[in-house]
Amino acid sequence: MAQEFAIATPTTEEMTRVGIVAGVAGVTGAVEGIALSMSPKLGALELPFTWGTMLGVPVLGAGVALLTKGMISDAGLGIAAAGAAVLGQTLPVMLQEFTLAGRRAPAGGGQVGAGPSVKMLGQGAFGAPQRAQAMASQLVI
């Protein structure tokens, strides 16, 4: 059977479904956002609480949506949609910590001071490190 595409006035059931999904998604997103913002205060439980919330909410919502009927199924769909949206928004920021793009230079312009585990460059060929430093200080940006 072919699916029709037509612009028509929505029925009461369709409007109710959209309202339930949107309302539950908004509330779920707000509650999940509050839970994730308070997770750094949990200390050692921060990591499991954060990941458990981010992964558990969409799975719980999808389970409710798939295993029930009617308005409860619509509410589960809203929970799954909000959980997936929060996961999609938060995951790239969290994964950025594991990439080189997320690393920041240490304080002091990125230079490491002398110490037992730091190898300092010597004079080199004709004082190349000193020349490079002098040339870098003369650059105008």
Secondary structure, 3 states (H helix, E strand, C coil): CCCCCCCCCCCHHHHHHHHHHHHHHHHHHHHHHHHHHHHHHHHHHHHHHHHHHHHHHHHHHHHHHHHCCCHHHHHHHHHHHHHHHHHHHHHHHHHHHHCHHHCCCCCCCCCCCCCCCCCCCCCCCCCHHHHHHHHHHHCCC
